Amino acid sequence: MLRRLKAAQTLDANVDVFKRYLPYHESDHVICQALMLYAGGSCLEDMAMLQQDQALLKILGAERTPDPTTSGDFLRRFVPRGKLESLRAGIDEVQETMWKNPKRWSWSRKRKRKPLAVLHLDGHLEQTSSTREGADFNYKGKWSYSILVASLADGECVGLRLRGGNVRSSDGAAELLDDVLPRLLKQFETVLVLADSDYDRADLRHACEGHGCYFAFVGRETPDRPAIAEQPRMWRSFQTRAKRAAAEREAKPSFKRRKKKRNRRKRRARQRGYKELKLARQAVAETEGPGGTRLIIRRQILDVSKGKSPQREMWKEVRYRYVVTNLPSSWSAEDVIDETYKRCDQENIMAGLHTGIAAWRMPVAQLRGNAAWLEIARLAWNLGKWTAQLALPKEVTRWEWKRFRRAFVDIPAQVIRTARQLRVRVLGTHRYINEFLSAHACLQV
């Protein structure tokens, strides 16, 4: 994959942190650290795993790989201004090369640009040690970093920004959009930006509109919005995507209802008189939002009960949820709500960045050095997604990293070097051997 994308040449052309090459280039460090994370390493000390693996060195065509201490020194070289930006530009260029690959897309090659990209924005707080530069106390009082994550709906990560913990999740998101949206618009006709209520800000709306892109943000609870929601208007009944899908399954002649297991949690809560909320029905309406946008209002009517039987109190409660968007009228209010809440899947992406490739480990004390580590982790993360998109079955893009590694990375094999060839003998009883061999044939340079 890296050879196919010419990653080494691209990184060497963009990144310049060494005055002399004895013997490693910048691309050697970046690719080795990315492969270490890709193979399951979690810290710089795991670079020794690559050094001692003779079979892996033969496959890479290398005599040796950087030492862990040398790798830490490499990250610290990004402290001067401009160095981190050059690394980010190099990885972005590798990603754009991947986007131009026609095998990534299932439709015709004649299309100049793909119709729509869905971009998700979210933040993550990661507690760290007291020696880390640039960290700060978050709202929980923990010394931490705040990471801003921008990813596509297919799981590909397009941007990571490292900040101190004492910031809002949405701080700096407008600047990130100014970097990411022009890159996406080269390959897509338009972009839809999705985010939670903290991103319902004027600067983010202006950033999206300035690039000609759409946005759909979960609306925050401002003081005037409850009064707007309570005004008389045409309410339409609304059901979530999950309920509509369940109704379609039940309508099929072959459907058989499964017996549900006893809900012991609910039974114990009622015995102790805890407050219980049950969604009775929902309705949706639309009005004008800030700056000429559309404000989608979802009204939820809840059945609330509290106390022990038989004197259990019961009443109804009304709650409102909002979505602020500039999507055209061809998108109904129901379509906007369905698309907006698909962004919840980004929580799985951030969990994978934490447990799958150890992106949040922050191995050095310098802020910009840790930001460089995040960019390398982004490359490692995307390698798995690109491999799945180009050469593996479609469902592999949804797999967790643990399953992906066991299927296509941690494969028992014998590496044999002859006079003119390098042969890799793979165990034929492996469960995914056919998919592995077809992917290898597809990705050959």
Stockholm file with secondary structure:
# STOCKHOLM 1.0

chainA/1-445         MLRRLKAAQTLDANVDVFKRYLPYHESDHVICQALMLYAGGSCLEDMAMLQQDQALLKILGAERTPDPTTSGDFLRRFVPRGKLESLRAGIDEVQETMWKNPKRWSWSRKRKRKPLAVLHLDGHLEQTSSTREGADFNYKGKWSYSILVASLADGECVGLRLRGGNVRSSDGAAELLDDVLPRLLKQFETVLVLADSDYDRADLRHACEGHGCYFAFVGRETPDRPAIAEQPRMWRSFQTRAKRAAAEREAKPSFKRRKKKRNRRKRRARQRGYKELKLARQAVAETEGPGGTRLIIRRQILDVSKGKSPQREMWKEVRYRYVVTNLPSSWSAEDVIDETYKRCDQENIMAGLHTGIAAWRMPVAQLRGNAAWLEIARLAWNLGKWTAQLALPKEVTRWEWKRFRRAFVDIPAQVIRTARQLRVRVLGTHRYINEFLSAHACLQV
#=GR chainA/1-445 SS CHHHHTHHHHHHHHCCCCSSCSSCCHHHHHHHHHHHHHTTCCSGGGHHHHHTCHHHHHHHTCSCCCCHHHHHHHHHTTCSTTHHHHHHHHHHHHHHHHHTCGGGCSSCTTCSSEEEEEEEEEEEEEECCTTCTTCEECTTSCEEEEEEEEEETTSCEEEEEEEESSSCTTTTHHHHHHHHHHHHHTTEEEEEEEECGGGCCHHHHHHHHHTTCEEEEEECCCTTHHHHHTSCCCCEEECCHHHHHHHHHHHSTTCCCCCCCCCHHHHHHHHTTCCEEEEEEEEEEEEECGGGCEEEEEEEEEEEEESSTTSCEEEEEEEEEEEEECCCTTSCHHHHHHHHGGGGGHHHHHHHHHHTSCTTCCCSSSHHHHHHHHHHHHHHHHHHHHHHHHHSCGGGGGSCHHHHHHHHTSCCEEEEECSSCEEEEECTTCTTHHHHHHHHHHHCC
#=GC SS_cons         CHHHHTHHHHHHHHCCCCSSCSSCCHHHHHHHHHHHHHTTCCSGGGHHHHHTCHHHHHHHTCSCCCCHHHHHHHHHTTCSTTHHHHHHHHHHHHHHHHHTCGGGCSSCTTCSSEEEEEEEEEEEEEECCTTCTTCEECTTSCEEEEEEEEEETTSCEEEEEEEESSSCTTTTHHHHHHHHHHHHHTTEEEEEEEECGGGCCHHHHHHHHHTTCEEEEEECCCTTHHHHHTSCCCCEEECCHHHHHHHHHHHSTTCCCCCCCCCHHHHHHHHTTCCEEEEEEEEEEEEECGGGCEEEEEEEEEEEEESSTTSCEEEEEEEEEEEEECCCTTSCHHHHHHHHGGGGGHHHHHHHHHHTSCTTCCCSSSHHHHHHHHHHHHHHHHHHHHHHHHHSCGGGGGSCHHHHHHHHTSCCEEEEECSSCEEEEECTTCTTHHHHHHHHHHHCC
//
